[in-house]
Amino acid sequence: VESHRANLLRKLGMRDRVELVRLPERGGKGSAVRAGVARARNHAGAVVVVDADGQHPPDAIPAFLASAGDAELVVGDRFGDLRGMPYHRRLANRTTRRLFQLVTGREVRDTQNGMRLIRGRALDLLPDGGYEAETRHLREVLRTGLPVAWVPIPAIYESERSSFRSGRDSLRVLWAIVQPL
């Protein structure tokens, strides 16, 4: 039986100018993003990634495009709107951000934001994997010296369902922060 979400995606994939990229097996969010970006690269100089859980406002995309300037990675920043974020996520995101800054020695904003514009050489650095792929990608972009920009977006938490598994995925993100490059 096809899930409601899969059915919606299948219908969307039948529209003109929409290509649904299906992977033969589950490989995680990072693997899915990498596969989608690989397919889109021949048609666009930049790719905007927006998580499908409803937490990121599509109307912010023009701000991402405007903020790109010379940045090869533009990341959404919910830290100006932490009141909208549940306490446990706020604590986890603050902790992750501080640890990331400690390990990298770089000032960063929202390391776990799933709304990003990726272009130029940053497209070549996308890793496979799960939710930790975003952290690994940000570390590699900074290590390589590519410019990064941040765009303020609201923290939207309503009745969305996330596939993020707190224990397992949090440990993978933490390992992505502290592992040697």
C-alpha positions as CSV (number, residue, x, y, z in Angstrom):
1,V,0.0,0.0,0.0
2,E,1.4,3.4,-1.1
3,S,1.6,6.0,1.7
4,H,-0.2,9.3,1.4
5,R,3.1,11.2,1.1
6,A,4.4,8.8,-1.6
7,N,1.1,9.1,-3.5
8,L,1.4,12.9,-3.5
9,L,5.0,12.8,-4.7
10,R,4.0,10.3,-7.5
11,K,1.3,12.7,-8.6
12,L,3.6,15.7,-8.5
13,G,6.2,13.7,-10.5
14,M,3.6,13.4,-13.4
15,R,3.5,17.2,-13.9
16,D,5.4,19.0,-16.6
17,R,8.8,20.4,-15.5
18,V,8.9,18.2,-12.4
19,E,11.2,15.2,-12.2
20,L,10.8,12.8,-9.3
21,V,14.1,11.2,-8.4
22,R,13.6,7.8,-6.8
23,L,16.4,5.9,-5.1
24,P,16.4,2.1,-5.3
25,E,16.7,1.9,-1.5
26,R,16.7,4.1,1.5
27,G,20.1,5.8,2.0
28,G,19.2,8.7,4.2
29,K,18.5,12.4,3.7
30,G,22.0,13.3,2.6
31,S,22.0,10.5,0.0
32,A,18.6,11.7,-1.3
33,V,19.7,15.3,-1.5
34,R,22.9,14.3,-3.3
35,A,21.0,12.3,-5.9
36,G,18.5,15.1,-6.5
37,V,21.2,17.7,-6.8
38,A,23.2,15.4,-9.2
39,R,20.1,15.3,-11.4
40,A,19.4,19.0,-11.2
41,R,23.0,20.2,-11.9
42,N,22.7,20.0,-15.6
43,H,19.7,22.4,-15.5
44,A,20.6,25.0,-12.9
45,G,23.6,26.8,-11.4
46,A,22.2,26.6,-7.9
47,V,19.9,24.3,-6.0
48,V,17.6,25.2,-3.1
49,V,16.9,22.4,-0.7
50,V,13.8,22.7,1.4
51,D,12.8,19.9,3.9
52,A,9.4,18.5,3.2
53,D,8.3,18.6,6.9
54,G,6.7,22.1,6.6
55,Q,9.3,23.8,8.8
56,H,10.8,26.0,6.1
57,P,8.8,28.8,4.3
58,P,9.1,28.5,0.5
59,D,8.5,32.3,0.3
60,A,12.0,32.7,1.8
61,I,13.6,31.4,-1.4
62,P,14.0,34.9,-2.9
63,A,16.0,35.9,0.2
64,F,18.3,33.0,-0.3
65,L,18.9,34.0,-3.9
66,A,19.5,37.6,-2.9
67,S,21.9,36.6,-0.1
68,A,24.0,34.3,-2.3
69,G,26.3,37.1,-3.5
70,D,29.6,35.2,-3.6
71,A,28.5,32.6,-1.1
72,E,28.5,29.0,-2.4
73,L,26.3,27.8,0.5
74,V,23.5,29.8,2.0
75,V,21.9,28.3,5.2
76,G,18.6,29.3,6.9
77,D,19.0,30.7,10.4
78,R,16.2,30.1,12.9
79,F,18.2,31.5,15.8
80,G,16.4,34.9,15.6
81,D,13.1,33.1,16.3
82,L,13.9,30.6,19.0
83,R,10.6,31.2,20.8
84,G,8.8,29.3,18.0
85,M,11.1,26.2,18.6
86,P,10.2,23.5,21.1
87,Y,12.4,23.7,24.2
88,H,14.1,20.3,23.5
89,R,15.0,21.2,19.9
90,R,16.2,24.7,21.0
91,L,18.5,23.1,23.5
92,A,19.8,20.5,21.0
93,N,20.3,23.1,18.3
94,R,22.2,25.5,20.6
95,T,24.3,22.7,21.9
96,T,25.1,21.5,18.4
97,R,26.0,25.0,17.3
98,R,28.3,25.6,20.2
99,L,30.1,22.3,19.8
100,F,30.4,22.9,16.0
101,Q,32.0,26.3,16.7
102,L,34.3,24.9,19.3
103,V,35.5,22.1,16.9
104,T,35.8,24.2,13.8
105,G,36.9,27.5,15.3
106,R,34.3,29.2,13.1
107,E,31.4,31.4,13.9
108,V,28.2,29.8,12.5
109,R,24.5,30.2,12.9
110,D,22.0,27.4,12.4
111,T,24.1,24.2,11.7
112,Q,21.0,21.9,11.5
113,N,18.8,23.9,9.2
114,G,17.4,21.9,6.3
115,M,16.8,25.0,4.0
116,R,19.9,25.7,2.0
117,L,21.0,27.1,-1.3
118,I,24.0,25.3,-2.7
119,R,26.0,26.4,-5.8
120,G,29.4,26.4,-7.3
121,R,32.1,24.2,-5.7
122,A,29.8,23.5,-2.7
123,L,27.7,21.2,-5.0
124,D,30.8,19.0,-5.4
125,L,31.1,18.5,-1.7
126,L,27.7,17.0,-0.9
127,P,28.2,13.8,1.1
128,D,25.9,10.7,1.3
129,G,24.4,9.7,4.5
130,G,21.5,10.7,6.8
131,Y,20.7,13.8,8.7
132,E,24.4,14.1,9.6
133,A,25.2,14.9,5.9
134,E,24.3,18.5,6.4
135,T,26.7,18.9,9.3
136,R,29.5,17.1,7.3
137,H,28.8,19.3,4.3
138,L,29.0,22.5,6.3
139,R,32.2,21.4,7.9
140,E,33.7,20.6,4.5
141,V,32.6,23.8,2.9
142,L,34.1,25.8,5.8
143,R,37.3,23.7,5.8
144,T,37.7,24.3,2.0
145,G,37.3,28.1,2.6
146,L,34.2,28.5,0.5
147,P,32.0,31.5,1.5
148,V,28.9,30.8,3.5
149,A,25.9,33.1,4.2
150,W,23.0,32.9,6.5
151,V,19.3,34.0,5.9
152,P,17.0,34.6,8.9
153,I,13.9,32.4,8.7
154,P,11.1,31.7,11.2
155,A,11.2,28.6,13.4
156,I,8.0,26.8,12.3
157,Y,6.9,23.9,14.5
158,E,3.3,22.9,14.2
159,S,1.9,19.4,13.5
160,E,4.7,18.4,11.2
161,R,6.2,14.9,11.4
162,S,9.9,14.5,11.2
163,S,11.7,11.3,10.3
164,F,14.6,12.5,12.6
165,R,15.2,9.8,15.3
166,S,16.4,11.7,18.3
167,G,18.8,9.1,19.7
168,R,20.4,7.5,16.7
169,D,20.4,10.6,14.4
170,S,21.6,12.9,17.2
171,L,24.6,10.6,17.8
172,R,25.4,10.6,14.1
173,V,25.2,14.5,13.9
174,L,27.5,14.7,17.0
175,W,30.0,12.3,15.4
176,A,29.9,14.4,12.2
177,I,30.9,17.4,14.3
178,V,33.8,15.8,16.2
179,Q,35.2,13.3,13.7
180,P,38.6,14.1,12.3
181,L,38.5,15.5,8.7
